[in-house]
Amino acid sequence: MRTAVSAVVAFALLVGLWELAKAVLPDAGVSIGGTRVLPRTDDAAMPHVWTVLARLGEPEVAGAAAQRTVGEAVASGALFTLGLALGGLLIGGVLGALLALGMARFGLLERALLPWVVLSQTVPLIAIAPLVAGWGGKIAVFGQPWQPWASVMVISSYLAFFPIAVGALRGLTSPRRADLELFRSLACGWWTTLLRLRLPAAVPHLVPAVRLAAAAAVVGAIVAEISTGTRGGVGRLIIEYAQSATGDPSRMYTAILGAAVLGLVAAGAVGLLDVVLRRYRGNVA
C-alpha cells in the first residue's frame, strides 16, 4: 500500500512540476549565450496535462468507419509491448541466472566472463537493434520465418540479463564464510549449499535486480520497436504520433504516457514477487 501511495504522490508531484514550469518559465525557454538551458514551455512543446488526458478519449482517426479512441490505441499498444517485454525479461532472466550460477560455482569463469558481461552494456542499443533484425531475417525457427516481434524480444532480453546476472552473482556469493564452513562441516555438497543457503541469501539482492531488469526490458522493447519499425506496440505509436506532433503535440504525449505507465506496471508486477519472498528479506549477510 505504501508503494502504491508513493507512486501516486510521485505522479502528482511530476504533474505539479510540469504545470509549474509552464506557468513560470517563458514560452521560448531560457537561453544563455545562444545555448538553451531550459526547454520551451509553449503548448507546441509542453501541452497541459489535462489536454493530453483529453486526447485519450478522442477518435484516433477522424471519420474512420471503425472508430478507435486514442486511449484504446495506446492501451492496445502498451499490452503488445508488455508481452514482448515480459518475454524478453524471461529470456534474459534465465540466461542471467544461469550465467550467475556458473560464475558463482567456478571462480575462473567469473574472472573470465564478468568483465565481458559489464562491457556488453556499453554497446549502444540503437546500434544493436538493426543487427539483430538483419540477422533474424536470415534464419528460421522450427521451419517458421523470423518475426519482427522476435527481434524486439531478443533486444529486450539483452538489457534484462545484465542486472539479473550481476544481482544474482552478488546474492549467491553473499553468505558469510562461517555459514559456508558450517555447511561444509556437515558434509553438504555444493548443490545442497546452493538450495539451502545461497539461494535464500540471494533473494534480497535478486528482487531489486529483477525490478531493474523489468524496467530495462520495457525500455529495450520500446527502443527496439522504434528502431526496427515493428508495428503494434507503443513504440510504433510514438513514431506515428510524433509525425503529427506539429499540429497536435499532445497526441504524442499520450503514447509517452502509455510507455511510462507500462514501466510502472512492470515494476509493480515484480513487487508482487517481493511480497511472496518477504520472509527472506533479512537474510543478507
N, C-alpha and C positions, 0 to 999 in steps of 0.2 A: 504494500500500500504506500509506503514511504517513497519507493521508487517511482510509482505512478504519479504521486503528487508532485514529486520533484520534476518529472518530465513535463507536467502541465505548467508548473511555475516557470520552468526554463523557457518553454514555448511562449508563455505570456510575456516574459521579460524580453525575449527576442522581438516580439511584435511591438512592444512598447519602445524599444530602442530604434526599430525601423521607422516608426511614425515620428519619434522624436528627431531623428536625423532629417526627415523630410520637412519638419516644422522649423528646425533651427538652421540647417545648412542652406546655402544659396543653391538655386536650381542648377547653375553651371558648375557646381563643385568648388573646391578650393585649390588654387594653383600657386606654386612658389617657384619663381624663376622659370616659368614656362612649363613646369612639371606638375601634373595634377596629383596632389597628395590625398585628396578626399574625393569620392565619386560624385557624379551628378545626381541630383535628387529630384529632377523633374519627373512627371508622370511617364515619360517615354523610357526612362531608365529605372525608376523605382516607383511603380504604381502603388497605390494604397492597398493595404491588406484586405480591406472589405471589397475592393474592386476585383482582386484576384479570387476571393471566395465567391463573389457573384458570378464570375465566369464559369464556375463549376456547374452551374445549373443551366447554362445556355447551350443551344444546339452546337454540335461540333462543326457541322456543315449546314449552312442556312439553305433551306429549300430542298433538302435531300428527301427522297421518298422514305427511307428508313432513318428516322431521327435518332441520334445518339448524343447525349449531352457530353460536354467536355469532362465532367466528373466521371461519367461511366467509362469514357475512353481512358482517362488516367487510371482509374481503378483496374480496368482490364489489363492495361499495360503493366501496372505495378504487380499484379498477380503473375503475369507471364515472366517478368523479370525475377520475381521472388522464387518461382520454381527453378529457374536456371541458377540463381544464387545458392539455393539450398542444395542443388545437385553439385555445384562447384564446392560448397562447404563440405559435403560428404566425401567427395573425391579427395580434396585437399586435406581433410581431417584424417582420413585413413592413411594417406601417404605420409603426412607429417607424423602421425602416431607411430607408424612402423619405422620411420627413419629415426625418431627419438628413441624407440625401443632398441634398435640396433646400435645406436651411438652410446646408450647407457650400458649396454651389455659388453661392448668392445671399445676400450679406450682408444685404440688405434684408429678405429672407424670414426670416432668423434673428432680426433685431431686431423683426420684426412678430409672429412666432409663438412664439418661445421663452418670453416671459412668460406667454402663454396656456397653453402646454404645462405649465409649472410650476403655474399657477393651477388647472388641471384636476384636479390631485391633492389639492387642498384640499377638494373636494366629498366629503362622507361617502358611502361605498359603500352604506350601508344606505338612503340616500335615492335613489340611482340605480337600485337593483335593481327596485323597484316600477314606476318609469317605463319601464325597458327592457321589463319583462314586459308592461306595459299597451300600449306601442307595438307590440310584437311581435304581440300578439293581433289587431291591426288590419291586418296585412299578410300577404301570401303570397309565397313564393319559388318561382318557376317553377311556379306554379299549386298549390303544396303549402302547407297551413296552417303557420303558425309553431309550432314545437315548443317546449315549456318548456326543453328542454336547450339550444336555440339561445340563449335569453336568458342562461343560465349561461355559455355560451362567450363571448358578447359582453361580459358584465361582467368575465369573467376577462381578456379581451384589453385591457380598459380599464386594468387595473392593470399589465399586462405591457408595454404600449407605452412607458410613460414611462421606465423605466431604460434600455431599449434605445435610445430616441431620444436621450437625454442622453449615454449612453456612446458611441454611435456618432458623435455630433457631436463629442464630445471627442476621440475617436480620429482622425476624419477631419481634424481641424484640428491634430493634434499634430506633424506633420512640421516640421522646422526650416526657417527661411527660406532657409538656404543650400542645402538639398536641393531646395526648390521652385525656387530660382533656377537650379540645375543642370539640372533637367528643362526649365525654360523656355528655357535657352540651347541645349538640344539640340532645340528646336522641337517638344517634346512637347505635344500638346493636353491639354485638361482630362481627358478620358476615359482617355488613356494614363497621365497622372499619377495618376488615381484608382486604376487597376488595378495599377500598378507601385509606387506609393509610398504613397498614402493608405490603401488597404485593408490592406496588410501592417502599416502603422504603427498601424492601428486595432484590430488583434487583441488586444493586451494590455489595451486598455480595454473591448473589446466582450465578451470572455469573462466577466469578472466581472459585467458588466451583464446578460448573458443568464442567469447563475446567479441573480442577484437577481430578474430577471423571472420565472424559473421558479418560485421560491418565492412570488412575488406572485401568479402565475397560479393556483397551488394554493389560496392563501388566498382569492382572489377567487371561485374556483369553489365553495369550501365555504360562504362567506358568501352567495353568490348562491343556492345550493341551500336554505339556511336561510330566506332572505328570500322566495324565490319558491315554496317548498314543493315543489320538484322532487324526485320520487321516484327511487330507485335509487342515489343517491350516499351518501357517508359523511356529508355534511351533514344529510341527512334522518335518518340513523341517530342522529345526535347528538340531534336533536329527539325522536325516538321513545324512545330510551333515557333521555333526561332526564325524560320524563314518568313513568317508573317509578323515578326516582332516589331517591325517599323510601324505597322498600322494598329497592332493590338499586342503590346508588350506583356500585358497581364496574362495572356493565354500561355506564354512560355513559362511564366512563374507557376502556373498550375501544375505543369509537368515537373518542375523542380520541387514543388511542394510534395508531389506524389513520391518523388525519389527520396526526399527527406523522411517522410512517414514510413517508407519502405525500410530504410535503415533502422528506424526506431522499432519497427515490428520485428525485424531480425534480431536485434539486440534484446528485445523483450522476450522473445522465444527462448533465447539462451538463459534468461533469468529464471525460467521455469526449471531448467536443469540445475541451477544453483539452489533452488528450493529443495529439490529432490535429494541433492547431495550435501545438504546443510550440515549434517552430523559429522562430516569430515572436515569442516572448516577450520577446526582448531588443531589439525594435525601438521601444521607447519613446524619443521624442526628449527 
